[in-house]
Amino acid sequence: MPGSHNDLNVLDYSPFFDQILTGNAPPCRCTINRSNYEMGYYLADGIYPDWATLVKTISQPQGGKRQYFSQMHKSARKYVERDFWVLQSIFSIIKSPACIWCQKKLNYIMQACIILHNMIVEDETGPDLKEFLPEVEIGCTFHNEVFSNYVNYLKHLQSSTAHQALKLDLIEDFWAQKGESLNV
């Protein structure tokens, strides 16, 4: 596949969603616009598929709510890109082509850089705010894959209906929060 590693091909061959598909993902429950969700979501651009865990912007937003959502999405993606740029500027190993590293080593490299960066920030910023964050228990046990569960997780992960529901809930939730901030 050299030369054809665009975002979609990488997504198809990536182990990124393996924990979700095997039912071993850490719990990530949230309520958005009074709807409960059992999976986290990732910001994506328009080339990605309409999956339940990928939130894409609206290419030509019509109306105030959708325009505001698109602005918020764009702003959040810029923060992520900026943060990745910060990591690249501190840790030059991230800038280099990744072709020479196996997937497992790449994961370790990225995790190490993020942990080191967080340690630097924590050291420079002062008090520990962990007491305000909820504890998340992450299990490391391996469960046997049951094919029917895998198929069900895959159907849910790739559900365009769930994708649209999440996007609509986010649009409404952002709009409601914007209204609340104006009333304060």
Secondary structure, DSSP 8 states (H G I E B T S, - for coil): -TT---HHHHHHH--TTHHHHTT-S----EEETTEEESS--EEE-TTS---TTEEE--SS--SHHHHHHHHHHHHHHHHHHHHHHHHHHH-GGGTS-STTS-HHHHHHHHHHHHHHHHHHHHHHH-S--GGGS-------------HHHHHHHHHHHT-HHHHHHHHHHHHHHHHHHHHHHHH-
